[in-house]
Amino acid sequence: MSTIPLTVIGAEKLRSELHEMKTVQRPAIIAAIAEARSHGDLTENAEYDAAKERQGFIEGRISELESKLANAQIINPALLDADGACVFGATIDLEEIPSGTMITYQIVGDDEADIKQDKISISSPISRALIGKHPGDVAEVLAPGGTREYVIHNVKYI
């Protein structure tokens, strides 16, 4: 598996979720399975079947989180020195052409992306168009609705 880029905050969120899965959800599902078993015949026990299915999901998610964290390349944007270029972890102020709408995005890993929090995935079309650009440059983004252009106003590493 290749390395997975994560910001410090993104890695901490994954660690927190892993801790929650291991210390809260796993013990709870084990208790639920034990409770369902105590009801007798397992062949027609819907509670048991549901608990076993939930256990499979939890164990799969734990495995996935452990793998991602083991292969993570954790990047602290505050420690970057990219001479003003748009790079992973950077927060970028953009102006959409021709509407003049100002937007701010942070380029983050796939697991951290959340457009509602203005965090876009490194693998998104807009991120790929921004990488390597500097303030004053124009980025052309090939979006499903057609080509969009953005002027880069500011790049911050916070």
C-alpha positions as CSV (number, residue, x, y, z in Angstrom):
1,M,0.0,0.0,0.0
2,S,1.3,3.4,-0.8
3,T,1.6,6.3,1.6
4,I,-1.5,8.2,2.5
5,P,-1.1,12.0,3.0
6,L,-2.8,13.3,6.1
7,T,-2.6,16.6,7.9
8,V,-1.9,16.5,11.7
9,I,-5.6,17.2,12.4
10,G,-6.7,14.5,10.0
11,A,-4.4,11.9,11.6
12,E,-5.6,12.9,15.0
13,K,-9.3,12.4,13.9
14,L,-8.5,8.9,12.6
15,R,-6.6,8.0,15.8
16,S,-9.6,9.3,17.8
17,E,-12.0,7.2,15.8
18,L,-9.8,4.1,16.2
19,H,-9.7,4.6,19.9
20,E,-13.5,4.9,20.1
21,M,-13.9,1.8,18.0
22,K,-11.5,-0.3,20.2
23,T,-12.5,1.0,23.6
24,V,-16.2,1.7,23.3
25,Q,-17.8,0.1,20.3
26,R,-15.9,-3.2,20.3
27,P,-16.6,-4.0,24.0
28,A,-20.3,-2.9,23.5
29,I,-20.8,-5.3,20.6
30,I,-19.1,-8.1,22.4
31,A,-21.6,-7.6,25.3
32,A,-24.5,-7.4,22.8
33,I,-23.4,-10.8,21.3
34,A,-23.2,-12.3,24.7
35,E,-26.6,-11.0,25.6
36,A,-28.1,-12.4,22.4
37,R,-26.5,-15.8,23.0
38,S,-28.1,-15.9,26.4
39,H,-31.5,-16.0,24.7
40,G,-31.0,-19.5,23.5
41,D,-31.3,-20.8,20.0
42,L,-29.1,-18.9,17.6
43,T,-30.6,-20.1,14.4
44,E,-33.6,-17.8,14.6
45,N,-32.1,-15.1,16.8
46,A,-32.2,-11.8,14.9
47,E,-30.4,-9.9,17.7
48,Y,-27.5,-12.3,17.4
49,D,-27.4,-12.0,13.6
50,A,-27.5,-8.2,13.8
51,A,-24.8,-8.0,16.5
52,K,-22.5,-10.4,14.5
53,E,-23.0,-8.2,11.4
54,R,-22.2,-5.1,13.4
55,Q,-19.1,-6.8,14.8
56,G,-17.9,-7.5,11.3
57,F,-18.3,-3.9,10.4
58,I,-16.5,-2.7,13.5
59,E,-13.6,-5.1,13.0
60,G,-13.3,-4.1,9.3
61,R,-13.2,-0.4,10.2
62,I,-10.6,-1.0,12.9
63,S,-8.4,-2.8,10.4
64,E,-8.9,-0.1,7.8
65,L,-8.0,2.7,10.3
66,E,-4.9,0.8,11.5
67,S,-3.8,0.3,7.9
68,K,-4.3,4.0,7.0
69,L,-2.5,5.2,10.1
70,A,0.4,2.8,9.5
71,N,0.8,4.0,6.0
72,A,0.2,7.7,6.7
73,Q,2.6,10.5,5.8
74,I,1.6,13.1,8.3
75,I,2.2,16.6,7.1
76,N,2.0,19.7,9.4
77,P,1.1,22.6,7.1
78,A,2.5,25.1,9.6
79,L,6.0,23.7,9.1
80,L,5.9,23.8,5.3
81,D,8.2,26.1,3.4
82,A,6.9,25.9,-0.2
83,D,7.7,29.5,-1.3
84,G,4.1,30.4,-1.7
85,A,3.2,27.5,-3.9
86,C,-0.1,25.5,-3.6
87,V,0.9,22.2,-1.9
88,F,-0.8,19.6,0.2
89,G,-2.0,21.1,3.5
90,A,-2.0,24.7,2.1
91,T,-5.0,27.0,2.6
92,I,-5.7,28.9,-0.6
93,D,-7.8,32.0,-1.2
94,L,-9.3,31.9,-4.7
95,E,-11.5,34.2,-6.8
96,E,-13.8,32.5,-9.3
97,I,-13.7,34.1,-12.8
98,P,-16.0,35.7,-14.0
99,S,-18.3,35.8,-11.0
100,G,-15.7,37.3,-8.6
101,T,-16.8,35.0,-5.8
102,M,-14.1,34.5,-3.2
103,I,-13.6,31.1,-1.7
104,T,-11.0,29.5,0.6
105,Y,-10.0,25.9,0.4
106,Q,-7.5,23.7,2.3
107,I,-6.0,20.8,0.4
108,V,-6.2,17.7,2.5
109,G,-6.2,13.9,2.3
110,D,-9.1,11.9,0.9
111,D,-10.2,10.9,4.4
112,E,-10.3,14.5,5.6
113,A,-12.1,16.1,2.7
114,D,-15.2,17.9,3.7
115,I,-16.5,20.6,1.4
116,K,-18.8,22.0,4.2
117,Q,-15.6,22.8,6.1
118,D,-13.8,24.0,2.9
119,K,-11.4,21.1,2.9
120,I,-10.9,19.5,-0.6
121,S,-9.3,16.2,-1.4
122,I,-5.8,16.2,-2.9
123,S,-7.2,13.9,-5.6
124,S,-10.0,16.3,-6.6
125,P,-9.9,18.1,-9.9
126,I,-9.6,21.6,-8.3
127,S,-6.7,20.4,-6.1
128,R,-4.9,18.9,-9.1
129,A,-5.3,22.2,-10.9
130,L,-4.0,24.2,-8.0
131,I,-0.9,22.2,-7.1
132,G,2.3,24.1,-7.9
133,K,0.6,27.4,-8.7
134,H,1.5,30.7,-6.9
135,P,-0.5,33.8,-6.0
136,G,-1.5,35.6,-9.1
137,D,-1.7,32.5,-11.2
138,V,-4.9,31.3,-12.9
139,A,-6.0,27.7,-12.4
140,E,-8.2,26.1,-15.0
141,V,-10.4,23.3,-13.5
142,L,-12.0,20.8,-15.8
143,A,-15.3,20.2,-13.9
144,P,-18.3,18.2,-14.9
145,G,-20.2,21.4,-15.7
146,G,-17.4,22.7,-17.9
147,T,-14.1,24.5,-17.4
148,R,-13.9,26.9,-14.5
149,E,-11.1,29.4,-13.8
150,Y,-9.8,30.7,-10.5
151,V,-7.3,33.4,-9.7
152,I,-5.1,32.5,-6.7
153,H,-4.9,35.4,-4.3
154,N,-3.2,34.0,-1.2
155,V,-1.5,30.8,-0.1
156,K,-1.2,30.1,3.6
157,Y,0.4,27.3,5.6
158,I,-1.6,27.1,8.8
